[in-house]
Structure formats: structure tokens, C-alpha cells
């Protein structure tokens, strides 16, 4: 779980950055890589459209169930 938490911090940093500046193509690709890794993790490593949707929903459910952890990760992402 530690590796996915590290990836989440990087993903949240992308969200923060995108609020103030439009990402370059390289930044966009890097950030989307983090996002896809998170969805893949929450889809138990499966790939494909159905797994992508399941991973997204499971990630959002995890965020809702762990607001304190999400807040901590978001705080770490802004440093």
C-alpha cells in the first residue's frame, strides 16, 4: 500500500498544479500515468474499459471512506 500512497501524493500534486497552470504535454502524460496506476491498483491490477471504470469507482469509494488519509496525502502533495 505504501507505493500506491506515494503515487497518490504525486497525483494530488498534479491536481494542485493544474488548478493554477495548464500542464505541458509531458506533465499531462505523467499525471495521467499516475491516475491510471491508481485506477489499476483499485481494479486489482486488471486492465480494460470495465476494469478502468471499476478502479475509478473503487478509488473514489476509498477516498470517501478515508477522508483523513486523503487530507494528509493532499497536504503532502503541496510541499
N, C-alpha and C positions, 0 to 999 in steps of 0.2 A: 504494500500500500504506500510505502514511502516514496517510491518512484512516481506514482500517479499524483501524489500530493505536490511533488516538485513540478510536474507538468502543469498541474492546475494553477500554481503560482505564476508560471510563465504565461499561461492562457489568460489569467486575470490581468496580468501586466499588459497584454495586448489589448484587452478591453479598455483599460485606463488610457493607454496611449491613443487608441482610436477615437476617444472622446475629444481629443484636442488637435489631432492631426490625421490627415489621410495617410494610410500606410503605403509604403512603396510596394511594388510587386513582390519583391523579395521578403519584405516584412509580412505582407499578406499571406504569402505561401508558408512562411514559417509558422505564423499564428494558426493558420488552418491546419497545419500538421499537428499542432498541439491539440486543437479541437477534435480532430479525427482520432488521435490517440486516446483522448478521454472517452469518446463515444465507443471506441473499440474495447477499451477496458471494461466499461459498463455493459457491453454486449458480450462479455466473457470471451473476447478475442475473435468473435465471429465478424465476418465482413459481408458486404452486400447491402442493398437498399433496406431490407427488413431489419437486419442487424443494426444498421445505421439508425433507424427510427427507434428501435428498442433501446439502443445505447443512449440516445438523446433523452428519451423519457426516463430511463433509469438514472442518468446523471442529474436531471432536474429534480427527480424524487429524492435523490441523495442530498442535493443542495437544500431542499426544503426540510429534510429530516436532520440536517446538521448545520443550522444557521451559525452557531458559534465557530465551528471549524471554517466555514466559508468566510466569515468575517475576518478570522485570523489570516487565512490564505490571501484574501484581498488586501489586507493591511501589509502583509509581507511583499505583495506584488508591487506596491507603490514605493519601495525603497530601492 
